Amino acid sequence: QVQLVESGGGLVQPGGSLRLSCAASGIIFSIYAMGWYRQAPGKERELVASITSGRTTKYADSVKGRFTISRDNPRKTVYLQMNSLKPDDTALYYCATSDKRDTVYPSQYWGQGTQVTVSS
């Protein structure tokens, strides 16, 4: 079965950085697109970043220039490097995959989420 496990969340001050990790199992990781979503209380879930099997990346406008998604295929892990964090980045962050090469839609496999809180 497909399992995605996120880690790396925590409490950080505005302007700080965190790196989230998502370890995958039960999947031929290298051939599938991966994505990071986030959801804050009372707000809609949004796709923050995605990366294809060919390492093409896309980002939400709200995080461009601050976040970087990457993947380490031998480790079957996808990362989200989060820099210059803002309070509005506070959310539960999820990784997900559709088991497709070039798109994370529809994202049918999800991790449990890791909480990111940006506060002074």
LUMVO-967603 format. One record per atom (N, C-alpha, C): residue number from 1; residue in one letter; chain; atom name; x, y, z. Coordinates in steps of 0.001 Angstrom, whole numbers, plus 500000, padded with zeros to 6 digits. Example, Ala and Ser with C-alpha at 12.3 -4.5 7.8 and 13.67 -1.06 7.14 Angstrom:
BEGIN
{1,a,A,N,{513190,494310,507800}};
{1,a,A,CA,{512300,495500,507800}};
{1,a,A,C,{513200,496700,507800}};
{2,s,A,N,{512850,497750,507080}};
{2,s,A,CA,{513670,498940,507140}};
{2,s,A,C,{512900,500030,507870}};
END
This chain:
BEGIN
{1,q,A,N,{500832,498829,500000}};
{1,q,A,CA,{500000,500000,500000}};
{1,q,A,C,{500882,501242,500000}};
{2,v,A,N,{500331,502329,499486}};
{2,v,A,CA,{501050,503590,499439}};
{2,v,A,C,{500973,504251,500805}};
{3,q,A,N,{502118,504697,501295}};
{3,q,A,CA,{502168,505420,502550}};
{3,q,A,C,{503080,506626,502401}};
{4,l,A,N,{502601,507771,502846}};
{4,l,A,CA,{503361,509010,502829}};
{4,l,A,C,{503419,509541,504252}};
{5,v,A,N,{504613,509832,504728}};
{5,v,A,CA,{504798,510276,506100}};
{5,v,A,C,{505579,511577,506105}};
{6,e,A,N,{504936,512647,506568}};
{6,e,A,CA,{505572,513953,506632}};
{6,e,A,C,{506283,514144,507965}};
{7,s,A,N,{507293,514995,507937}};
{7,s,A,CA,{507987,515386,509150}};
{7,s,A,C,{508631,516749,508926}};
{8,g,A,N,{509088,517356,509994}};
{8,g,A,CA,{509827,518602,509902}};
{8,g,A,C,{509077,519851,510293}};
{9,g,A,N,{507797,519728,510570}};
{9,g,A,CA,{507035,520887,510984}};
{9,g,A,C,{507401,521324,512390}};
{10,g,A,N,{506914,522493,512765}};
{10,g,A,CA,{507189,523011,514086}};
{10,g,A,C,{506847,524474,514194}};
{11,l,A,N,{507308,525071,515274}};
{11,l,A,CA,{507098,526490,515545}};
{11,l,A,C,{508336,527267,515133}};
{12,v,A,N,{508138,528306,514348}};
{12,v,A,CA,{509250,529115,513870}};
{12,v,A,C,{508840,530582,513873}};
{13,q,A,N,{509801,531460,514075}};
{13,q,A,CA,{509529,532892,514065}};
{13,q,A,C,{509409,533418,512638}};
{14,p,A,N,{508679,534503,512448}};
{14,p,A,CA,{508626,535115,511120}};
{14,p,A,C,{510027,535393,510586}};
{15,g,A,N,{510218,535093,509305}};
{15,g,A,CA,{511520,535230,508690}};
{15,g,A,C,{512388,533999,508791}};
{16,g,A,N,{511971,533037,509571}};
{16,g,A,CA,{512730,531823,509749}};
{16,g,A,C,{512496,530818,508646}};
{17,s,A,N,{513108,529643,508808}};
{17,s,A,CA,{513060,528594,507795}};
{17,s,A,C,{512746,527249,508413}};
{18,l,A,N,{512123,526399,507625}};
{18,l,A,CA,{511899,525006,507960}};
{18,l,A,C,{512044,524182,506695}};
{19,r,A,N,{512419,522932,506859}};
{19,r,A,CA,{512421,521999,505748}};
{19,r,A,C,{511519,520827,506091}};
{20,l,A,N,{510480,520657,505305}};
{20,l,A,CA,{509575,519541,505476}};
{20,l,A,C,{510037,518368,504622}};
{21,s,A,N,{509836,517172,505136}};
{21,s,A,CA,{510181,515960,504415}};
{21,s,A,C,{508967,515062,504312}};
{22,c,A,N,{508884,514330,503223}};
{22,c,A,CA,{507818,513357,503022}};
{22,c,A,C,{508449,512082,502508}};
{23,a,A,N,{508414,511048,503322}};
{23,a,A,CA,{508976,509758,502964}};
{23,a,A,C,{507882,508859,502416}};
{24,a,A,N,{508131,508283,501253}};
{24,a,A,CA,{507142,507462,500570}};
{24,a,A,C,{507518,505992,500616}};
{25,s,A,N,{506509,505150,500651}};
{25,s,A,CA,{506698,503713,500544}};
{25,s,A,C,{505518,503123,499783}};
{26,g,A,N,{505709,501915,499256}};
{26,g,A,CA,{504651,501273,498503}};
{26,g,A,C,{504397,501909,497149}};
{27,i,A,N,{505405,502565,496601}};
{27,i,A,CA,{505262,503292,495347}};
{27,i,A,C,{506586,503268,494594}};
{28,i,A,N,{506503,503224,493263}};
{28,i,A,CA,{507704,503430,492456}};
{28,i,A,C,{507907,504938,492400}};
{29,f,A,N,{508554,505446,493411}};
{29,f,A,CA,{508578,506872,493694}};
{29,f,A,C,{509076,507702,492523}};
{30,s,A,N,{510126,507251,491863}};
{30,s,A,CA,{510822,508082,490883}};
{30,s,A,C,{509980,508453,489669}};
{31,i,A,N,{508908,507726,489385}};
{31,i,A,CA,{508136,507979,488174}};
{31,i,A,C,{506850,508758,488427}};
{32,y,A,N,{506621,509189,489649}};
{32,y,A,CA,{505370,509864,489968}};
{32,y,A,C,{505584,511293,490439}};
{33,a,A,N,{504657,512162,490026}};
{33,a,A,CA,{504652,513529,490514}};
{33,a,A,C,{504252,513569,491979}};
{34,m,A,N,{504803,514528,492706}};
{34,m,A,CA,{504512,514708,494116}};
{34,m,A,C,{504135,516160,494366}};
{35,g,A,N,{503371,516385,495412}};
{35,g,A,CA,{502969,517738,495733}};
{35,g,A,C,{502886,517980,497224}};
{36,w,A,N,{502964,519248,497582}};
{36,w,A,CA,{502723,519705,498942}};
{36,w,A,C,{501492,520610,498949}};
{37,y,A,N,{500561,520290,499824}};
{37,y,A,CA,{499375,521093,500062}};
{37,y,A,C,{499433,521664,501467}};
{38,r,A,N,{498618,522685,501698}};
{38,r,A,CA,{498459,523181,503056}};
{38,r,A,C,{497019,523620,503280}};
{39,q,A,N,{496612,523558,504537}};
{39,q,A,CA,{495284,524006,504912}};
{39,q,A,C,{495340,524644,506287}};
{40,a,A,N,{494886,525873,506358}};
{40,a,A,CA,{494786,526596,507614}};
{40,a,A,C,{493346,526569,508090}};
{41,p,A,N,{493117,526677,509397}};
{41,p,A,CA,{491746,526676,509906}};
{41,p,A,C,{490893,527751,509246}};
{42,g,A,N,{489733,527348,508766}};
{42,g,A,CA,{488817,528280,508141}};
{42,g,A,C,{489171,528680,506725}};
{43,k,A,N,{490222,528099,506177}};
{43,k,A,CA,{490640,528428,504825}};
{43,k,A,C,{490616,527195,503932}};
{44,e,A,N,{490593,527435,502633}};
{44,e,A,CA,{490582,526347,501672}};
{44,e,A,C,{491955,525701,501573}};
{45,r,A,N,{491942,524402,501293}};
{45,r,A,CA,{493188,523718,501032}};
{45,r,A,C,{493768,524212,499706}};
{46,e,A,N,{495065,524427,499679}};
{46,e,A,CA,{495699,524886,498462}};
{46,e,A,C,{496945,524062,498157}};
{47,l,A,N,{497211,523926,496879}};
{47,l,A,CA,{498437,523279,496434}};
{47,l,A,C,{499561,524296,496486}};
{48,v,A,N,{500547,524029,497306}};
{48,v,A,CA,{501652,524953,497501}};
{48,v,A,C,{502720,524775,496431}};
{49,a,A,N,{503070,523530,496152}};
{49,a,A,CA,{504146,523235,495214}};
{49,a,A,C,{503993,521823,494695}};
{50,s,A,N,{504501,521584,493499}};
{50,s,A,CA,{504489,520248,492928}};
{50,s,A,C,{505760,520026,492135}};
{51,i,A,N,{506090,518755,491957}};
{51,i,A,CA,{507266,518387,491188}};
{51,i,A,C,{506952,517112,490424}};
{52,t,A,N,{507285,517095,489133}};
{52,t,A,CA,{507013,515945,488293}};
{52,t,A,C,{508158,514947,488368}};
{53,s,A,N,{507961,513815,487688}};
{53,s,A,CA,{509031,512830,487613}};
{53,s,A,C,{510266,513390,486926}};
{54,g,A,N,{510067,514343,486011}};
{54,g,A,CA,{511173,515003,485335}};
{54,g,A,C,{511698,516219,486066}};
{55,r,A,N,{511213,516449,487270}};
{55,r,A,CA,{511654,517533,488150}};
{55,r,A,C,{511226,518912,487672}};
{56,t,A,N,{510165,518976,486881}};
{56,t,A,CA,{509520,520245,486602}};
{56,t,A,C,{508735,520674,487837}};
{57,t,A,N,{508896,521915,488250}};
{57,t,A,CA,{508271,522401,489480}};
{57,t,A,C,{507278,523510,489206}};
{58,k,A,N,{506283,523604,490068}};
{58,k,A,CA,{505308,524680,490052}};
{58,k,A,C,{505052,525125,491481}};
{59,y,A,N,{504732,526410,491631}};
{59,y,A,CA,{504497,526975,492950}};
{59,y,A,C,{503284,527878,492947}};
{60,a,A,N,{502599,527897,494075}};
{60,a,A,CA,{501560,528890,494274}};
{60,a,A,C,{502190,530276,494314}};
{61,d,A,N,{501457,531261,493820}};
{61,d,A,CA,{501993,532621,493792}};
{61,d,A,C,{502402,533106,495181}};
{62,s,A,N,{501695,532655,496191}};
{62,s,A,CA,{501950,533117,497543}};
{62,s,A,C,{503293,532668,498104}};
{63,v,A,N,{503903,531655,497494}};
{63,v,A,CA,{505155,531126,498027}};
{63,v,A,C,{506314,531215,497050}};
{64,k,A,N,{506081,531698,495839}};
{64,k,A,CA,{507152,531798,494853}};
{64,k,A,C,{508297,532657,495376}};
{65,g,A,N,{509497,532161,495183}};
{65,g,A,CA,{510674,532867,495651}};
{65,g,A,C,{511039,532575,497079}};
{66,r,A,N,{510159,531902,497811}};
{66,r,A,CA,{510420,531593,499211}};
{66,r,A,C,{510517,530092,499477}};
{67,f,A,N,{509714,529305,498768}};
{67,f,A,CA,{509680,527858,498973}};
{67,f,A,C,{510322,527151,497783}};
{68,t,A,N,{510934,526008,498054}};
{68,t,A,CA,{511522,525183,497013}};
{68,t,A,C,{511158,523726,497256}};
{69,i,A,N,{510594,523087,496248}};
{69,i,A,CA,{510296,521666,496325}};
{69,i,A,C,{511392,520897,495598}};
{70,s,A,N,{511775,519767,496151}};
{70,s,A,CA,{512796,518934,495541}};
{70,s,A,C,{512517,517475,495877}};
{71,r,A,N,{513217,516592,495194}};
{71,r,A,CA,{513020,515170,495467}};
{71,r,A,C,{514341,514436,495420}};
{72,d,A,N,{514424,513409,496242}};
{72,d,A,CA,{515574,512523,496303}};
{72,d,A,C,{515042,511132,496006}};
{73,n,A,N,{515167,510720,494757}};
{73,n,A,CA,{514533,509472,494346}};
{73,n,A,C,{515106,508235,495040}};
{74,p,A,N,{516428,508111,495204}};
{74,p,A,CA,{516926,506932,495924}};
{74,p,A,C,{516386,506829,497341}};
{75,r,A,N,{516159,507961,497999}};
{75,r,A,CA,{515611,507947,499353}};
{75,r,A,C,{514092,507942,499356}};
{76,k,A,N,{513471,508060,498193}};
{76,k,A,CA,{512020,508094,498068}};
{76,k,A,C,{511431,509174,498973}};
{77,t,A,N,{512017,510355,498889}};
{77,t,A,CA,{511636,511464,499749}};
{77,t,A,C,{511471,512736,498929}};
{78,v,A,N,{510436,513490,499234}};
{78,v,A,CA,{510237,514813,498655}};
{78,v,A,C,{510345,515838,499775}};
{79,y,A,N,{510955,516980,499470}};
{79,y,A,CA,{511206,518010,500460}};
{79,y,A,C,{510498,519302,500082}};
{80,l,A,N,{510212,520089,501084}};
{80,l,A,CA,{509757,521457,500878}};
{80,l,A,C,{510596,522361,501767}};
{81,q,A,N,{511521,523080,501150}};
{81,q,A,CA,{512315,524060,501872}};
{81,q,A,C,{511534,525355,501943}};
{82,m,A,N,{511301,525832,503149}};
{82,m,A,CA,{510458,526990,503393}};
{82,m,A,C,{511308,528085,504030}};
{83,n,A,N,{511525,529158,503295}};
{83,n,A,CA,{512320,530277,503774}};
{83,n,A,C,{511457,531526,503898}};
{84,s,A,N,{511961,532501,504634}};
{84,s,A,CA,{511267,533775,504816}};
{84,s,A,C,{509813,533558,505224}};
{85,l,A,N,{509619,532716,506203}};
{85,l,A,CA,{508272,532334,506595}};
{85,l,A,C,{507497,533499,507188}};
{86,k,A,N,{506211,533502,506898}};
{86,k,A,CA,{505288,534526,507349}};
{86,k,A,C,{504199,533892,508204}};
{87,p,A,N,{503554,534680,509062}};
{87,p,A,CA,{502432,534124,509835}};
{87,p,A,C,{501352,533499,508961}};
{88,d,A,N,{501137,534036,507763}};
{88,d,A,CA,{500129,533480,506864}};
{88,d,A,C,{500503,532104,506330}};
{89,d,A,N,{501739,531686,506526}};
{89,d,A,CA,{502147,530343,506136}};
{89,d,A,C,{501721,529295,507148}};
{90,t,A,N,{501221,529721,508288}};
{90,t,A,CA,{500775,528790,509316}};
{90,t,A,C,{499660,527907,508778}};
{91,a,A,N,{499863,526601,508842}};
{91,a,A,CA,{498896,525654,508295}};
{91,a,A,C,{499357,524237,508596}};
{92,l,A,N,{498475,523302,508334}};
{92,l,A,CA,{498832,521899,508319}};
{92,l,A,C,{499264,521561,506894}};
{93,y,A,N,{500465,521054,506756}};
{93,y,A,CA,{501036,520765,505446}};
{93,y,A,C,{500984,519271,505158}};
{94,y,A,N,{500533,518935,503971}};
{94,y,A,CA,{500394,517556,503535}};
{94,y,A,C,{501204,517310,502271}};
{95,c,A,N,{501780,516140,502142}};
{95,c,A,CA,{502284,515729,500846}};
{95,c,A,C,{501300,514750,500222}};
{96,a,A,N,{501333,514669,498903}};
{96,a,A,CA,{500359,513859,498190}};
{96,a,A,C,{500888,513467,496821}};
{97,t,A,N,{500277,512438,496259}};
{97,t,A,CA,{500601,512016,494905}};
{97,t,A,C,{499360,511449,494237}};
{98,s,A,N,{499338,511540,492922}};
{98,s,A,CA,{498259,510970,492130}};
{98,s,A,C,{498651,509655,491474}};
{99,d,A,N,{499894,509241,491624}};
{99,d,A,CA,{500465,508118,490890}};
{99,d,A,C,{500530,508393,489391}};
{100,k,A,N,{500656,509649,489017}};
{100,k,A,CA,{500865,510066,487640}};
{100,k,A,C,{502229,510726,487503}};
{101,r,A,N,{502734,510742,486278}};
{101,r,A,CA,{504077,511258,486052}};
{101,r,A,C,{504172,512773,486127}};
{102,d,A,N,{503195,513468,485550}};
{102,d,A,CA,{503345,514884,485272}};
{102,d,A,C,{502352,515787,485982}};
{103,t,A,N,{501480,515220,486781}};
{103,t,A,CA,{500521,516035,487506}};
{103,t,A,C,{500164,515358,488820}};
{104,v,A,N,{499888,516160,489826}};
{104,v,A,CA,{499452,515624,491116}};
{104,v,A,C,{497937,515512,491206}};
{105,y,A,N,{497253,515858,490121}};
{105,y,A,CA,{495801,515764,490088}};
{105,y,A,C,{495345,514479,489407}};
{106,p,A,N,{494396,513773,489997}};
{106,p,A,CA,{493861,513982,491341}};
{106,p,A,C,{494786,513386,492395}};
{107,s,A,N,{494963,514103,493462}};
{107,s,A,CA,{495804,513608,494546}};
{107,s,A,C,{495004,512620,495378}};
{108,q,A,N,{495299,511356,495222}};
{108,q,A,CA,{494532,510330,495902}};
{108,q,A,C,{495259,509678,497062}};
{109,y,A,N,{496546,509932,497190}};
{109,y,A,CA,{497308,509408,498307}};
{109,y,A,C,{497871,510575,499097}};
{110,w,A,N,{497646,510536,500414}};
{110,w,A,CA,{497973,511655,501278}};
{110,w,A,C,{498726,511204,502514}};
{111,g,A,N,{499605,512070,502994}};
{111,g,A,CA,{500213,511859,504284}};
{111,g,A,C,{499303,512344,505399}};
{112,q,A,N,{499767,512190,506626}};
{112,q,A,CA,{498953,512570,507785}};
{112,q,A,C,{499020,514054,508095}};
{113,g,A,N,{499988,514736,507538}};
{113,g,A,CA,{500155,516160,507751}};
{113,g,A,C,{501161,516480,508839}};
{114,t,A,N,{501808,517623,508689}};
{114,t,A,CA,{502714,518137,509707}};
{114,t,A,C,{502418,519617,509910}};
{115,q,A,N,{502327,520030,511151}};
{115,q,A,CA,{501905,521387,511480}};
{115,q,A,C,{503076,522356,511399}};
{116,v,A,N,{502846,523461,510713}};
{116,v,A,CA,{503793,524569,510663}};
{116,v,A,C,{503122,525786,511279}};
{117,t,A,N,{503748,526338,512294}};
{117,t,A,CA,{503222,527523,512958}};
{117,t,A,C,{504289,528610,512931}};
{118,v,A,N,{503942,529745,512357}};
{118,v,A,CA,{504863,530877,512244}};
{118,v,A,C,{504347,531977,513155}};
{119,s,A,N,{505071,532245,514209}};
{119,s,A,CA,{504622,533206,515204}};
{119,s,A,C,{505815,533742,515969}};
{120,s,A,N,{505714,534996,516365}};
{120,s,A,CA,{506739,535602,517193}};
{120,s,A,C,{506451,535436,518673}};
END
